[in-house]
Amino acid sequence: VGRPGPEDAHQGGGGALGQGGGRHDQAGLPERLREVPRPGRVRQGQLGRRRGRAELRAHRLRQGLGREARHRRRRHEHLNPEEVTDCAIPVLEYAFTIGYNTDTFAKAHPTTWAEFFDTKRFPGKRGFWKYATGAIFEAALLADGVQPDALYPLDIDRAFKKLDTIKDDIVFYETGEQQQQLVASGEAPLVQAWNGRIYSAAKEGQPVANEWNQHLLSYDQLVIPKGAKNAANAQKWMKWYVEHPEAQAGYSNATAYGPITQAALEYVKPDVLAELPTSPENAPKRAAIIDYAWWADNYDAVSERLNEWASQ
Amino acid sequence: VSSTVTPTMPREAGDVPGAGGSPAQARRRRRLLDGWGLLVVPLVAFLLVVFVAPLVSVLARSFTDPTTGLGNYRDFFGSPVYLDVLGNTFRISGLVTLVTLLLGFPYAYLMTLAPPFWRNLMLVAVLIPFWTSLLVRTFAWVLMLGDTGVVNQFLMSIGLIDEPTQLIRNQTGVLIGMVQVMLPYAVLPLFATMRQIDRRLVQAAEGLGARPISAFWRVYAPLTLPGVAASCLLVFISSIGFYVTPALLGGPKDMMIGELIVQQLSAVLRWGFASALAVILLLVTAALLLVVSRFVNIGKFMGGER
C-alpha cells in the first residue's frame, strides 16, 4: 500500500520483479526485502522493485543488505545521477502533478501549488495521498513560498501551518483508483496526482488533466537484496534494461511513467510523451525532485505527526 | 409439543448434559477418539500451521522487533493517538452492533410472520449483498454517498438541501457501509432462533390475559435472547477487524485498528509495533468475551455446545 501510483503497471506481471498486482501483494514486498538477510530465507523475488523509495528502505535494509546490489557507476552515465544510489538504480520516473477536473475548472485551473492551496479562488476539496511521502509537505512549502532549491530539509512545522489553512478541504485517499474517482467525479476537483493515473483516467474519457507546472519529480528504483539466489541474473537484467531504451519506452507507452534515459524518448508515442515528466516540454516545469535520502531519516517521525494531525 | 423446545431447554431437560459420569457416555467418548476422532487431525494440523504458528510468531515479534522488550507496548499506551484508534474501533463496532440489531430484529421477526413467498424474498434480499464482493459494495457506497454522489444529487434536486450533506469520510459513512455488510450476520441468527419459537406461547400468554405488547416483551422477546446474543457477538467481533470499509468510507478521524495495522505494516514497516497492535486487539477482544461470557453462555449461542 505504502507507495504511489505506478503500481498497477505491474498487475499480473510479477515475475522477474518479484512484484504482483494488488495492494496485498505490495504489502508483502517489504517482507521479502526484510526477510532476505536471514540465511536460507531468500524467496523467489530476488529483485525487489521499490517505488521511488529505495533509499528510504535502504536505510532500514542497510544492516542486512550488503553492497551486492551496488552498481558500478560507470555503467550509469546515461542515468539521472539524482536517481542512482549505492544500492539502487531507477526503473521509472513519475511526477506529483496538479490533477484537476476539466469540467469544474473549465476556464482557469490552478497552475501553481500556491493556487492549489487557494481555496477562495479555486473552491472545492483537495485530494492528497494519505502517506507522508506523497509530496504533500513539499507542495505545502512551495505554496508557502519556499524556493524549490531550498525545500530540503523540509520545514515540517511550516508545512503543517500551511496545511492548516486548507485542512477542512482536504480529502485523503489511499489508492490510485480513489484518486481517479475523486477528481473525475468532481468530489475533489483538485488532487495532488500521480501523472500516470490522471493520464489513464483522461484516456478513458474522464474530464481530468495534469497541470505540469511545478511538478515534483519522483522515481521507482530497483534493488537486489543481499543473499538473493539469482543476483547475478538480476544484475544482468538491470544492465540490459538500462542499455535498451526501446524496452524502457515500451514500459512508458503502457503506463505513461517516464523512462530512465533520454535515449528512450524517441521510442515513446507522441501522445504519451506529452504526459511524461521526462519529455522536453514537461521536464523544465519541474519544481524539485523528491529527496528520499531526507525521507529515509525522517519518514517515521513525520508519518506519525501526519497521522496525528489528520486525526484531530 | 416437542417442537416447542427452546434453546434454553436442553440444558435443563435434555439428554443429561454435563453429567459426564455416566458409563454409556464415557464409552461413547472413547469410541469417538478411537476412530472418527482422527478425522479432525487434518483440520487441527491445518490450524496449527496457518493459525497457531503465525499467531505465536506475531506474539514473539511484538516483543522482539526492533528490540527485545516492551517498547512496542509502551509506544502504544504512551500515545493518545493510538489509544484513540482503539477506542474508535470499539465505539464504531458497538454502534454497528446496535444499529444492526435495531434493524435486524424487526426484519427477522417480520420474516417469521411472512408467508413463504415473501419470507424467501426477504431472505434473498438479505443474502444478495452477502454474496457480493465487499470491495464492490464499498466502492458503490463511495459513489452513492459522496458530495457528488447519487444521494446528495437527489436531495439537492428535490430541493431538500442546498449544500451536499457530508455522508462520507466521517462516522456516518463508516456506519452505513459496515451496517450493510453486517446485516446478514445479525438477521440470520435472529431468524434461526425466532422460527423455532412456538408462537402458541404468546397466544397462551394472551389467553391468560396479557396484552399483546406485554405478551411479546415478556414471553417472546426473552426467547429470542440467544439469537440476539449470537448476532451481537458475531457482528461485534467481525466489526472489530474491519479494514476496507472504514478506510474508504471514513475520514482520518475514524481510523480503526485494522487500518492502523496495515499502515504500520506496509507504510512505516514497523512490524513489531503492528504485531503489538494485533496482540492488543486480540487481548482486549478476549477480555470482552470473557466479561460477556459471565453473563451469557457464549458457547451455546454460537452452537458450540448443547
Contacts between the chains, C-beta under 8 A, distances in Angstrom:
chain1	res1	chain2	res2	distance
A	1	B	262	6.2
A	1	B	263	7.7
A	1	B	266	4.5
A	1	B	267	6.3
A	2	B	263	7.8
A	2	B	266	4.6
A	2	B	267	3.5
A	2	B	268	7.6
A	26	B	266	6.8
A	27	B	262	7.0
A	27	B	265	6.1
A	27	B	266	3.9
A	30	B	265	7.9
A	30	B	266	6.5
A	30	B	269	5.3
A	34	B	269	7.2
A	34	B	271	7.3
A	57	B	269	7.6
A	60	B	269	6.1
A	125	B	147	7.4
A	130	B	252	7.4
A	131	B	267	5.3
A	171	B	169	6.4
A	172	B	251	7.6
A	172	B	252	5.9
A	174	B	247	5.7
A	174	B	248	7.2
A	177	B	139	7.8
A	178	B	142	7.7
A	178	B	248	7.1
A	181	B	139	7.9
A	181	B	142	6.8
A	181	B	143	7.7
A	185	B	143	7.6
A	185	B	146	6.5
A	185	B	148	5.0
A	185	B	149	8.0
A	186	B	148	5.0
A	187	B	146	4.7
A	187	B	147	5.6
A	187	B	148	5.0
A	187	B	149	7.7
A	299	B	268	7.2
A	300	B	268	5.7
A	300	B	270	7.3
A	303	B	267	6.8
A	303	B	268	5.5
A	304	B	81	7.8
A	307	B	81	6.2
A	307	B	252	7.5
A	307	B	255	7.9
A	307	B	263	7.6
A	308	B	81	5.0
A	310	B	252	3.5
A	310	B	253	7.8
A	311	B	81	6.0
A	311	B	84	6.6
A	311	B	85	7.8
A	311	B	252	5.0
A	311	B	253	5.4
A	311	B	255	6.3
A	312	B	253	7.7
